């Protein structure tokens, strides 16, 4: 049981948590939610001991192993595979002890413990976790310093998952993931054996993974049974009850005030009026659930343009000469298009977005765009590059130079920046507010095409719903890159899959694509598809590739079987030499341990090769 007992935390003179209390059952999966700035991360830091509360405490069983991702991403020359393996400190220490231990009794205990924690199966498990988070076999062996910060945070997440703490604490784990890795993480967390507490604004993850919602509001926390949809229903019912109670109390207050006003001056009723005045003074006002008036998005609608907005004709794009990221691009974008770009990170979604935003020129082919078209392009870099010492009003005044103050204020007001918010320094705004400011800046001239690259990373659930509504009310074209499938489902009516150096229309729905990624079934075909011309050369090449993949999978499977058999022989020699292979029985325990560790690493790589070849063969066969 993880018990939060009356926690109060004050930071900078502001009360973040106010006597917050809750009890979390063992092995439960809890979604910790609340508006941006409500104190979710603060509560997590109290749980792990990074912040000492002003009042209250955290209770949990002794020797409970807590897991939480550090603020700094791992770095250095170690590989992701080595970094993840090193996260199991006990395994690393036992293996090191097995190498140097001369006490046979202690050595036996060490190997018993190694078997108990499945130490020899750990490399395969580490490889599977990394593969699920987007690291293929080659990527698992590169130095950490060759990766960007986002990929390094994936390694940190993989290491945390691999370590299997008793209480797993995750703070927005999908922020650095693509849709495919998010789906894998969701399935992984469904079967996590310990207690899970996850801060997330992903509606689907909160519905599919957690069994209770811990809602943080105004410093208090309340536990609701079920997923996010269950929480919303219960909150709506509670809001209706509070509204009814407040209306009843307001009516009672009005009656008391009227009685006091009419009867205070009369001697016969003065005492009754005085009694009612005391009653009125003691009446605790019922506070209605707060609605944030600044939670708003309203994109200005553009002037009408004739289709198409953009046409790509056999275009290629990339960053290095003669090495394009995407080739043979044939896409048409019309003013009413709502397109979501699908595909793993690194496949070229952002590269395609930059080509459409005219930030990259085509290496081959052509890109034709309407001469009057205006584009609004949102990226996380724009959020990070806001000037911390400048206010939203100063930011907007600079980019709308020459416009009247009323027009500048109106654009800010569309995104909730009115009154004091318009003159608050950007450094004091929450992550969600800074994202809204960036959106306000890029839409100042009513663009005909909005390109949004992961716009929800800093937005809470309510803000995401407001953004969905704003996009559906917007009259221009939208191109969306997002791992939030709820947003994709509600805003996009056309899917484009970016993979293997190409970008093509995906024939199914987002649900079909999710099923495809998870291997549940294949996407539905288009209704009445036109028969494709048979290309014999392409068909023969596809068959050859399929056979090669099948051979690779079979070879890797045989290698796995051979290595597994070899590992079993070493285990026999280590724990029952009488029936073991004589060649192995003659070796020392240290030498057997070294051979076992080497074989385990080889087995992990063989399993990764088998998994990759099998998945590629299945995709090819589809």
Secondary structure, 3 states (H helix, E strand, C coil): CEEEEEEEEEECCEEEEEEEEEEECCCCEEEEECCCCCCHHHHHHHHHCCCCCCEEEEECCCCCCEEECCCCCCCCCCEHHHHHHHCCHHHHHHHHHHHHCCCHHHHHHHHHHHHHCCHHHHHHHHHHHHHHCCCCHHHHCCEHHHCCHHHHHHHHHHHHHHHCCCEEEEECCCCCCCHHHHHHHHHHHHCCCCEEEEECCCHHHHHHCCCEEEEEECCEEEEEECCHHHHHHHHHHHHHHHHHHHHHHHHHHHHHHHHHHHHCCCCCCHHHHHHHHHHHHHCCCCCCCCCCCCCCCCCCCCCCCCCCCEEEEEEEEEEECCEEEEEEEEEEECCCCEEEEECCCCCCHHHHHHHHCCCCCCCEEEEEECCCCCEEEECHHHHHCCCCCCEHHHHHHHHCCCCCHHHHHHHHHCCCCCHHHHHCEHHHCCHHHHHHHHHHHHCCCCCCEEEEECCCCCCCHHHHHHHHHHHHHCCCEEEEECCCHHHHHHHCCEEEEEECCEEEECCCCHHHHHHHHHCCCCCCCCCCCCCCCCCHHHHHHHHHHHHHHHHHHHHHHHHHHHHHHHHHHHHHHHHCHHHCCHHHHCCCHHHHHHHHHHHHHHHHHHHHHHHHHHHHHHHHHC
